[in-house]
């Protein structure tokens, strides 16, 4: 019997506080802002929420504090349909608090993140089983050592057939902490981080990663869509032009939508086009949760903008 297809996501819990400003200011200036909402955020949580919105099974693992903020996170995840059976509640733990200023004029944002901390998780037998049986394990480089002590369980999962998907966003000031990138089967990385990684390693990231374990590298390019690299081909999928209201979570929405298509057995060109459309739709909605929608709603948005799938 074919095993259930699902995604296991790890790390990145954030509570985002949204404020609107009329326009950006220079250092030293003052400006009025309007509070919008307090909402669950963070890259892996956004991705998990969008994936669950499509009806896909997704487990989430992170350390969540035993306090009111932790209850807010757990309730929000339950409402979004994300499985929290692998969440670990801790006393000595703090999830990141984000302050997001969204410009009404530009539709872009600035994000300030308070540093999080927790005791690294030692996965239980049930967690290890769910990691090893996952279709995809999704995380970022920086969560090794913070959320997990080592990559041992990820190596075991890959040996069992699980594919490692890495969100490649990062500053890449040096070549430390690149272990997961070299292990990854799929790397999703925005063009800014792609440029930083290229400068860091002194080589083209797609070529370098495909020479390692990667089967697919996707460089997202905001409104210009994305480029997809494999060992057999390289192609571009155009974006859908929209009037951006808020770009927060666009990359996470792209990742969830791309993986949703792969879980459904779609090819890479379909997945890239669908993910571009989902990310563009997200940019027309204020709030990181704007990417959560049924698949048919995203397909209608794509069709309405004259894009064929």
N, C-alpha and C positions, 0 to 999 in steps of 0.2 A: 504494500500500500504506500502511495506517495505521501511523504510527510508534509505537514501543514507549512505553507509559506508565510513567513513573518519577518519583521525587522526588530532587532534588539538595539536600542539606542542608549548611550551612556553619557552622563555629565552635562554641565552647562545650565543648571537651574538658575534663573534670574527672575526677580520681580521688577517689572518696568513701570516707572512713573512718567507719564506722558504730559508734556507741556507744549503749547503752541506759542510761537513768536511771530511777529509780523515780518521780520527780516533779521539777518545776521548782524552782529555788532563787532566792533573792534575791542581788543583787550583794554580794560580800563573804563569802558562805557557801561551804562546801565540801560536796561530795557524791561518793559513789563511783559509778563507771560501769563498764559491762562492754563490752569490745570485741566487736563482732559480725563484721564483715567489711570487707575492702577491695575495692571494686568500681568498675567503670567507670561514670561518670555524666556530668552536664552536660545541659542541655536538648535541644540538637540531637542529641547522641549517644543519649540516652534515646529521643527521638522516632524516630530512625533505626532503633534496635534493635527497637522495638515494631513498626514498619512492616515490617521484614525478617521478623519473627516471623509476620506475616500472609502472607508469601510474596511481598510486593511488592518490586520492584527499587528500591534506594535507594543513591545515591552520597553519600559523605561527604567534605568537604574541610575541612582545618584544617592548621595547622603542628604537627607532632609531634616531640618531641626525639629525638635519637639517643642514647638511654641506656636503662637498664633500665626506667624508667617508660614510655618510648616503646614499648618492646617489649611491655610489658604491655598498653598501649592497642591496639596493632596486633593482637596475638593475640586479645584480647577481641572486637574488631570482627569478625575473621575467624570466630570461633566463633559470633557472632550473625548472620552472613550479610550483613553490611554491606560494600558494595564500597568498598575503600580505594585504588583506582587514582588518585584525585585528592588523596590525602594528600601533603603535602610534609614531608619529614624535614629538620630544621634542627639545627645545633649550638647556636646562640644562641637557645634557645627553652625556655620552661617552661610546661607546662599547669597549670591551676588545681588545687590540692589542697583538698579539702573535708573539714571535720570536721562530722559530723551527730550531734546528740544527740536521740534519740527517747525520748519519755516513755511508759513503760508504762501510766501511768494515763490520760493524755489522748489518746494515740495521735497526737499532733502532734510537730513537731520544730523545732529551731533549727539553722541552718546557718551555718557560718563558712567563708568562701572566701579562700584565699590568691590574690593577684593573679597573673594569668598575663602572659606577654610573648612576643612572637615578631617576626620580621621580616615585614612585610606580604607577602602572596603576589602574584606576578605570574602570572596564569593562563596555562598553556601552551595551544597550539592544541588539544590533546586536551581539556583542561578546558573551554575556551570552547565547543567543539562539544557537550560533554555538558551544559553549562549551558543553551545555547541550545535544545537538543532536549528538555530536561526538560519534563514536564507541569507540575510545581510546583517552585519554588525556595523553600526554607524557611530562614529565619534570624532574627536579632534586630537591632534598630537598632544596638546598640553594636559590632557586628563590622565595620562599615565604618570604615576607618582602622586597625583593629587587625589583622584578617585580610586584608581587601582594601583596597587603597589608595583605590579610588573605586567609584562605582556604575555605571561605564561598561558593564561586562559584564552587569550586571543589566538595564540599559536595553536593551541589544542583545537579551537573552533575551526580554524582554517584547515587543519589536518582532517577534520571531520566533514569538510565540504562547505562550511560557511564562508561567505565572501566578505572581506573587510573593506568598508567604504569610509574614506576619510574626507572630512571637510577640511580643505587645505588652507583656510584663512589663517594668516599669521604674519608676524613682523620679519621673521627670518634674519635676525641680526647676526647669527652665527649658525654653525652646522650642528649644534647640540639639539637633542630632542627631535631628531628626524626619523627615529626608528620605525614608527608606524607608517610614515610615507613610503619607506622602502619595502614594507610588508604589504601595502594596500593592493587590493584587486581593482578598486575603482577610486579615483581621486577627483573630487569636485572642488574647484578652486577659482576664485574671482581673479580678474585680470590684474588688479593691483597686487595681490599676493603672489600671483604668477611672476610678475616682474621682480618682486623682492626675492623670491626663491631663486630665480635665474641669476640675480646678482650674487646671492649667497653661495650657490654651488658652482657658479662659473660655467654653467651649461644650460641648454634648453630643458626645462622641467619635463615636458611631455616625453621627449626622447629619452631622458635619463630614467624617468619612472617606468616607461614601457620596457626599458632594458632590464629593469628589476622585476617585480612581481606584477605590476599593473597590467590589466587588460584594457582598461578604458581610462582616459584622462579627459575631463571636461573643463574648459576654461569659460566661465561665464563673463559676459561683457556688458551687463546692465541693459540699457535700451537697445543695444546692438546685438542682443541674442547670445549665442555661445558658439564655441568651436569644440568639436569632438575629435579626439585622437585615439586611434587604436594601432595595432601593429600592421593592420592591413589597409587602413584608410584614414583620411583626415578630411572633415567636411565642416562647413559652417551652417548653422541654423539661424535665420534672421529673427530679430525680436519683433514685438508688436508695439508700435509707437503709441503712447498714451500720455495724458496730462497727469504727471505724478503728484499725488497728494502726500504720500508717505512711503518711502522705500524700505522701511524697517521690516526685516523678515523675508525680503525678496529671495535672497540666496537660500534660506531654509525652505521656503515654499518650492523653489526650483528643485532642491534636493529631494524633498518628499515626493514631488510630482514625477521626477525622473525615476525614482525607485518604484513608485506605484506602477508605472508603465512596465518596468522590467519584471515586477512580480506578476503582471498580467501576460507576460510573454511577448510584449511588443518589441520591435526592433529599435535600434539606437536613434534613427532619424525621427521616428514617431515620438520616442521618449523626449528627445531634445526639443522638438516643436511643441509638444504638449506642455513641457516644463517651462518653456519660454512664455507660453500663453498664461499659465497659472501665475508666474511671477509678475507679468505685466498687469494682470487683473488685480493682484495684491497691491500694486503701487497706486491704484485708484481708490484705496480704502485706508482710512486712518486707523492705525493700531496694528501691532504685530500679529494679532489673531485673524486679520482680514483674509489670510490665505486659506482659512478653513472653509471648505465648500464641497458639496457633492461633485462627483466627476462630471455629471451632465451640465452643471452650471458653468464649469470651466470650458467644456466643449462648446457650449453655446456662445461664450465670450469669444472664443477663438474663431468660430464660424462668423460671428457678427463683425469681426474685423477682417474678413475676407481671406483667412488662412485655411488652406486645405490640409487635412490629415490623412 
